[in-house]
Amino acid sequence: MVMHTRTHNQKHIHYPKPALLSLFLVPLLIAVGVRAESLYEALPEPARQRSSVWLAYSSGLNDSRDLYGEADLVIAGRHHLLLGGGRSNLQSLEGRVDLSSFKLGYNSAYGEPFEFGLTYDYWGRQDELWTQTLSMPLRWNTLDWSFHIKPMLSRINLYTQAQPPRPRQLQQTNSQAVEGMINYYGPGNWEFEVSGGVYRYDGEPERLDNPITSALFSDVSLILAYGFPRSRLGAAVAYNFRAWRVGLYQESTVSLVDNTRLNVTSLKNTFYLGDDFSLNLNGGRVSAENIESYNFLTVGGQYLF
C-alpha cells in the first residue's frame, strides 16, 4: 500500500494497496488516539479541496502490462467523487488475456478529523473470472497520526475448466475482509507506516480450477490487488525533501490458493514538478516460494486542479 502524506488530496500512485491487521487496530486507536484536547481543537483548518487526475503504467513478470487511471473530482464544495478504470494484459496457461477494472466511489473532505467513504470496484472478464467489491474506508486524523480501517465485502465469480463431457461450470463465492493502516508523520520530514489485512472466504475457492488463476498468483500487480490473499502485512518508511519524496516499502502476502508467501520490496519516488503536477517512479523486486524472483516497474503522474 502507499504511504500517505499530510496533504491527503495528493495521491501517490502505488503498486499495492495493503492495510493493518484489524485485530490490533482498535486497541491502538484507543491507546494512541485519545488526547486531552479534542481532535477538532488539535487539527488546523482543512486545506482547500482540489480535484485530481492520475495515470499509471506498470510492467512485470512475462511482459505483463497494467494501465490504470482515476479522477478524483470535488463536488458540492468539499465532497469527492471517484471514477477509475484500467486494463491488464497478462500471460495465462492458455495465452495472453485482457482484464478490465472499474471504480466508482465517494469520499468526504480530506484533512478532516474523521473521513469516510463508500466504493464499488469491479475487476476481471465475465467469460472467465470477475469480482465485485463494496468497501467502506474510514480514517481518523490527528496532527501526527492517521488511522485507517476498511471493511470489504466481495463477490467472486469464476468459471472452471471444462472436463469433457462435463462443460465449464460457473462457481460463485463471497469474501469478507478488513484492511487497516497506521501512519505516523514525524519527526521532521519522516513518515512511518504499518499496514495489513485479514481475509475470509466462504466455501473453498482455493480448489477452483481456471486458466487465469495461475497467472493471478505469479504477477505482483494482480497478487497485490486481486490475488485472493489470506493475509497481508507491510511496513514502510519515507522521507520528504522539498521537491522529492522517497519511500522504502516491504510487504508480505500469503496466497489463498496454495498458502505460498510472496514478498515485495519496493522503492517509491514522487517528484513534485510545481504545485499542480507530480511524477511517480516506483520499482522493486518480488520473491516467492513457487516462482523465480523478478523486478517490476511503475511509472505515473498526477495533475491537481
C-alpha positions in Angstrom: 0.0 0.0 0.0 1.0 3.5 -0.4 2.2 5.9 2.2 0.1 9.0 2.7 1.4 12.5 3.3 -0.2 15.2 5.4 -1.8 16.6 2.2 -4.5 14.0 1.6 -5.6 15.4 -1.7 -2.2 14.4 -3.3 -2.4 10.7 -4.1 0.8 8.8 -4.5 0.5 6.3 -7.4 1.2 2.9 -6.0 1.7 -0.6 -6.9 0.0 -2.4 -4.0 -2.7 -1.3 -1.5 -2.4 -3.3 1.8 -3.6 -2.3 5.3 -3.2 -3.0 9.1 -4.4 -6.2 10.8 -7.8 -5.4 12.3 -7.2 -7.4 15.5 -4.6 -4.8 16.6 -6.3 -1.7 15.2 -9.0 -1.0 17.9 -6.7 -1.0 20.9 -4.2 1.1 19.1 -6.9 3.6 18.3 -7.8 3.8 21.9 -4.3 4.0 23.3 -2.8 6.4 20.8 -5.7 8.5 19.5 -7.0 9.8 22.8 -5.8 13.3 23.7 -6.7 15.9 26.3 -8.0 18.2 23.6 -10.5 17.1 21.0 -9.4 16.3 17.5 -11.2 19.3 16.2 -9.2 21.6 18.5 -5.9 19.9 17.6 -6.2 19.9 13.8 -5.7 23.0 11.8 -8.4 24.2 9.4 -8.5 21.7 6.5 -6.9 22.8 3.2 -8.9 23.7 0.2 -10.2 20.6 -1.6 -8.7 20.1 -5.0 -9.7 17.7 -7.9 -7.1 15.5 -9.5 -6.5 13.0 -12.3 -3.7 10.4 -12.4 -2.5 7.7 -14.7 -0.1 4.8 -14.0 1.5 2.2 -16.3 3.3 -0.9 -14.9 5.1 -3.9 -16.2 6.2 -7.1 -14.5 6.6 -10.9 -15.0 6.2 -12.4 -18.5 5.8 -8.9 -20.0 2.6 -8.3 -18.1 1.3 -4.8 -18.6 -1.2 -2.8 -16.5 -2.7 0.7 -17.3 -4.9 2.4 -14.8 -6.3 5.9 -14.4 -8.5 7.7 -11.9 -10.3 11.0 -11.5 -10.9 12.5 -8.0 -13.5 15.3 -8.6 -14.6 17.8 -5.9 -18.4 18.1 -5.9 -20.7 20.3 -3.7 -17.7 22.2 -2.4 -16.0 19.6 -0.2 -17.0 16.1 -1.2 -15.2 13.8 -3.6 -16.5 11.7 -6.5 -14.0 8.9 -7.5 -14.1 7.4 -11.0 -11.4 4.9 -12.2 -10.8 2.3 -14.8 -7.9 0.2 -16.2 -6.8 -2.7 -18.3 -4.4 -5.5 -17.6 -2.7 -7.8 -20.1 -1.0 -11.0 -18.7 0.2 -14.4 -19.6 -2.1 -17.3 -18.6 -1.9 -21.0 -19.3 -3.9 -20.5 -22.5 -2.1 -17.5 -23.8 -2.4 -13.7 -23.2 -5.6 -12.4 -21.7 -7.0 -8.9 -21.1 -8.7 -8.0 -17.9 -10.6 -4.8 -17.1 -11.2 -2.8 -13.9 -13.7 -0.1 -12.9 -14.2 2.0 -9.8 -16.9 4.3 -8.6 -16.7 5.9 -5.1 -17.4 8.7 -2.8 -15.2 10.3 -0.1 -15.8 13.1 2.4 -13.5 16.1 2.6 -9.8 15.2 3.0 -8.0 16.5 6.1 -11.0 16.5 8.5 -10.6 14.8 11.9 -12.8 12.0 10.6 -13.1 10.9 6.9 -15.4 8.3 5.4 -16.3 6.9 2.0 -18.0 4.2 0.0 -16.5 2.5 -3.0 -17.6 -0.1 -5.6 -14.9 -2.0 -7.6 -15.2 -4.4 -10.5 -12.3 -6.4 -11.9 -11.9 -9.3 -14.4 -13.5 -10.6 -17.5 -17.0 -12.1 -17.5 -16.3 -15.2 -19.5 -13.6 -16.3 -17.1 -13.2 -14.6 -13.7 -14.5 -11.4 -12.2 -15.0 -9.9 -8.8 -17.3 -7.2 -7.4 -16.3 -5.4 -4.2 -18.0 -2.9 -1.9 -15.8 -1.2 0.7 -16.2 1.5 3.3 -12.9 3.3 4.1 -12.8 5.1 7.4 -10.0 7.4 8.6 -9.2 9.3 11.8 -6.6 12.1 11.7 -4.6 13.9 14.4 -1.7 16.3 14.0 0.9 13.5 13.8 -1.1 10.3 13.3 -3.7 8.8 11.0 -5.6 5.6 11.5 -7.4 3.8 8.7 -9.8 0.9 8.6 -11.6 -0.5 5.6 -14.3 -3.3 5.8 -14.9 -5.0 2.5 -17.5 -7.4 1.0 -16.7 -9.2 -2.3 -18.5 -11.5 -4.7 -16.2 -13.8 -6.7 -17.4 -15.4 -9.9 -15.2 -17.9 -11.7 -15.6 -20.5 -14.5 -13.9 -23.8 -14.0 -12.0 -25.5 -16.8 -14.1 -27.9 -19.0 -13.7 -31.6 -18.1 -15.3 -33.5 -21.1 -18.1 -34.5 -21.2 -18.8 -32.0 -18.4 -18.9 -28.4 -19.6 -17.4 -25.4 -17.8 -19.2 -24.6 -14.5 -19.7 -21.1 -13.0 -18.7 -21.1 -9.4 -19.5 -18.2 -7.0 -18.3 -17.4 -3.5 -18.3 -14.5 -1.1 -15.4 -12.9 0.7 -15.2 -10.7 3.8 -12.1 -8.7 4.7 -10.8 -5.9 6.9 -7.8 -3.8 5.9 -6.2 -1.1 8.0 -3.2 1.2 8.3 -1.5 3.4 10.8 0.6 6.4 9.7 3.0 8.5 11.9 4.2 11.8 10.5 7.4 12.8 12.2 9.9 13.5 13.5 10.9 16.2 11.0 10.2 15.2 7.4 10.0 11.4 8.1 6.9 9.2 7.7 6.3 5.7 9.1 3.6 3.2 8.2 2.4 -0.2 9.2 -0.4 -1.9 7.3 -2.1 -5.3 6.8 -5.3 -7.1 6.2 -7.2 -10.3 7.0 -9.5 -12.1 4.5 -12.2 -14.7 4.9 -13.8 -16.7 2.0 -17.0 -18.8 2.0 -16.6 -22.3 0.7 -13.3 -23.5 -0.8 -12.4 -21.1 -3.6 -8.8 -22.3 -3.5 -9.9 -25.5 -5.2 -11.5 -23.8 -8.2 -9.7 -24.5 -11.5 -9.4 -21.7 -14.0 -6.7 -20.8 -16.6 -6.3 -17.3 -15.2 -5.7 -18.3 -11.6 -2.2 -19.4 -12.2 -1.3 -16.0 -13.6 -3.1 -14.3 -10.7 -0.5 -15.7 -8.4 2.6 -15.1 -10.5 2.2 -11.4 -11.2 2.7 -8.8 -8.5 0.1 -6.3 -9.6 -2.6 -8.9 -9.6 -1.5 -10.6 -6.4 -1.5 -7.3 -4.5 -4.7 -6.0 -6.0 -6.9 -9.0 -6.8 -4.9 -12.2 -5.9 -7.3 -13.5 -3.2 -4.8 -13.3 -0.3 -5.3 -15.0 3.1 -3.4 -12.2 4.9 -1.1 -9.2 4.3 1.4 -7.4 6.5 3.6 -4.4 5.5 5.7 -1.6 6.8 7.2 1.5 5.2 9.4 4.5 5.9 9.6 7.7 3.7 11.4 11.0 3.8 10.2 14.3 2.3 12.6 16.6 0.6 11.5 19.9 -0.8 10.5 18.6 -4.2 11.1 14.9 -3.8 9.6 12.2 -1.7 11.3 8.8 -1.4 9.9 5.7 0.5 11.0 2.1 1.1 8.2 -0.4 1.4 8.2 -4.1 2.4 5.1 -6.3 2.2 4.4 -10.0 2.7 1.2 -11.6 1.3 0.0 -15.2 1.9 -1.9 -16.7 -1.1 -5.3 -18.4 -0.6 -4.7 -20.8 -3.5 -1.6 -22.6 -2.2 -0.6 -20.9 1.0 2.7 -19.7 -0.6 4.2 -16.4 0.7 5.1 -13.6 -1.6 7.4 -10.8 -0.5 7.6 -7.4 -2.3 10.4 -4.8 -1.7 9.9 -1.5 -3.5 11.3 1.9 -3.7 8.8 4.6 -4.4 9.7 8.1 -5.6 7.5 11.1 -6.1 8.9 14.2 -7.8 6.8 17.4 -7.4 7.1 19.4 -10.6 5.4 22.6 -9.4 2.2 23.0 -7.3 -0.1 21.1 -9.7 1.9 18.2 -11.2 3.8 15.2 -9.7 5.7 12.3 -11.4 5.8 8.9 -9.8 8.5 6.3 -10.4 8.2 3.0 -8.4 10.3 -0.1 -8.8 11.1 -3.2 -6.8 11.7 -6.9 -6.6 9.3 -9.8 -6.0 10.3 -13.1 -4.4 8.1 -16.1 -3.7 8.3 -19.8 -2.9 6.9 -21.0 -6.3 8.4 -18.5 -8.9 11.8 -17.1 -9.7 12.4 -13.6 -8.3 11.8 -10.8 -10.7 11.7 -7.0 -10.9 8.8 -4.7 -11.7 8.4 -1.0 -12.6 5.5 1.5 -12.4 5.5 5.0 -13.9 2.7 7.5 -13.4 1.7 11.1 -13.0 -0.9 13.2 -11.2 -2.4 16.6 -12.0 -4.2 18.7 -9.4 -6.7 21.4 -10.4 
